Amino acid sequence: MNIQRILVTIARVSLGLIFLVFGLNGFLNFIPMEPIEGVQAHFWAHSQPPATCFR
C-alpha cells in the first residue's frame, strides 16, 4: 500500500473526528467553557452584529 494513501486516510479520519466532537459539543456541551472576561469579552461583544439588523 502507498504511504501517501495511508497518510491521507489518517488525516481525513482525524479531521472528521475533530469536526464531529466539536460540532456535537455545540449541542451537548460536554466540554465546559469558562466565561469570557476582560479584553476578550470586550472584543466579542463588539464584533457581533446588533440584533436590530435582522428585524
GILIN-V380772 format. One record per residue. N is the residue number from 0. PSI is psi in whole degrees, -180 to 180 (none if undefined). Layout:
N;PSI / N;PSI
This chain:
0;146 / 1;135 / 2;-34 / 3;-38 / 4;-39 / 5;-44 / 6;-39 / 7;-41 / 8;-43 / 9;-42 / 10;-42 / 11;-43 / 12;-43 / 13;-41 / 14;-38 / 15;-42 / 16;-39 / 17;-48 / 18;-37 / 19;-49 / 20;-50 / 21;-27 / 22;-42 / 23;-30 / 24;-30 / 25;-29 / 26;-40 / 27;-18 / 28;50 / 29;-9 / 30;105 / 31;146 / 32;133 / 33;153 / 34;145 / 35;133 / 36;162 / 37;-140 / 38;-36 / 39;-41 / 40;-40 / 41;-45 / 42;-46 / 43;-41 / 44;-35 / 45;-5 / 46;-11 / 47;141 / 48;150 / 49;150 / 50;-22 / 51;-15 / 52;-23 / 53;8 / 54;none
